[in-house]
Amino acid sequence: MIGEASFYGLYVPWIMVLALGALLALWGVRRLLAATGAYRWVWHPALFDMALYLLLLYALSRLTSYLQ
């Protein structure tokens, strides 16, 4: 994994960039699930959203490690 990213001279940890990407992806997936009515089948929506966020973050970190 890349250690840090530079944005206009400001160094931020790469995991922060991935976390922001996972948050944006989660926003889109949540809107899609809400529009299709899939949240009716979810027992605890907050717990489901947290697990989905962690899965997206893991997928992004694995994807970027393969791209190196």
Secondary structure, 3 states (H helix, E strand, C coil): CCCEEEECCEEEEHHHHHHHHHHHHHHHHHHHHHHHCHHHHCCCHHHHHHHHHHHHHHHHHHHHHHHC
